[in-house]
Amino acid sequence: MKHIPALVVFLLLAGCGTSTPDKYPWAIVGSQGVVRMIYLDPEALNDTEFLSDLVSHLSRPGTTSQLMFFDDRAATPSGLPMSDTAMLHLRAQYNYNPQTGFEKFVFMEVSDKNSSPPMLTEVTAAIRRR
């Protein structure tokens, strides 16, 4: 019975379609509906090939998904809504809707950390599923 959570994680990861990218530390910390909150080593945010591999691994073909990447494990939320502190550590987001063909990856930059919620600026990147 105590091996069931490990089996569930294995089956979820096995269903994602690509081998697990392991160049940098990362972890799914939480989820809510189609949204997954993921801790990602800050160095990984500079590696577009790794990010493309990770997006491909985490988003299933034909399934709508939103991936939110945070650079601080302790600040990564386990659900929504997220705190102001969590928003300060949101560094990137990927959205995929196969029904409409919408696919977008953006990096997030904090433009006003003193407002509540913090103001974020999106910078679109050419990172896509493989």
N, C-alpha and C positions, 0 to 999 in steps of 0.2 A: 504494500500500500504506500510506503514512503517513497517508492520509485516512480509513482504516477506523475508528480510534477516534472521530473526530469524527462519522462517519456513525452509529455505534452510539449515541452520546450523543443525536444528533438523533432517531433512531428511538425510543429509550426515552422521551424527552420528548414526542415527537409522540403516542405511545400513551397518554399520561396523560389526555388529554381536554379540558383547559382551557388557555387561553393562559398563558404563563409570567408569574407575578407578579414584578414587578421594582421595586416601590416601595422595598424594602430589599435589601441584599446577602444572599445565601444560597448554599449549595453543598452538594451531596451529597458527603460526604467518604468514606463507606464503606457497605458493606452486607453482610449475612449472612442468607441465606434471605429471609424476608419483612421483615426489619428493615433500616431505612435510618437511618444516622447523618448528621445534617444540621447544618452550621454555619448559624446565623441571627443576623443583626445584633441585638444586645440591644434596640434601640429597637423592633424589629418585634414583640417580645413584648407590647407595650402596644396593639397594633393588631389587634383581634379580626377585623375584616373581612379584613385581609391574611392573617391566620393561617387563616381559613376558605378563602380563595382558594388558599393554598399547600397546605393539606391536600387540597382538591379536585383540585389539579393533580398532586400526588404519589401519591395513592391511586387506583387504577383501580377502577371499578365492578365488583363481582363478585369482587374479588381481596382476600384477607386481607392486611393490611399493619400494620406497626408503624413509626411515625416517631418518632425521638428527636431533639430539638432542643437544640443546645449553643450557648452564648454566646461561646465562645472558639475560634477556628479552630484554633489550635495544640493545644488540649486535646480536640478532637473526634476520637473514635476511628475507625479505619478498619475495625474488626471487634470482635467480642466474644470473651471477656469484656473489659470496660473497666477501666481503672485507677482508683484512688481520685481521682487528679487529674481525670480525665474526669468522674467522678461529681459532682465539685464544680461542674462547668460544665453539667450536664444541667439544663435549665430547663423543658422541657415534653416531653410524650409524647402521641402519638395512636395509638389502637388501633382497628382496623376488622375485623370478621368478618362478611361478608355472609351466611354460612350460618346464623348464630345471630341476626343483627340487632344484634350488639354493636357499639357505637360510643362511644368515650370519649376526651375530651381532658382532660389534667391539666397544670397547672403544677407544677413541682417547686421546693420550697424546702429549702435545707440546714438541717436542725435540729441536727445535731452534726457539725461538720467534722473533729473530732479523732478520731472513731471510725474503724475500718477494717473494712469499707467505711463511708464517710460515711453518716450517717442522713439520709434525705430524707423530706419530708412532701408528700403529694399534695393539690392543691387543684383540684377538678373545675371545669371551665369549660364553658359552653354553646357550644362551637365544634364545628361539624359540617361534613361534606361538603355542597356545594351541589348 
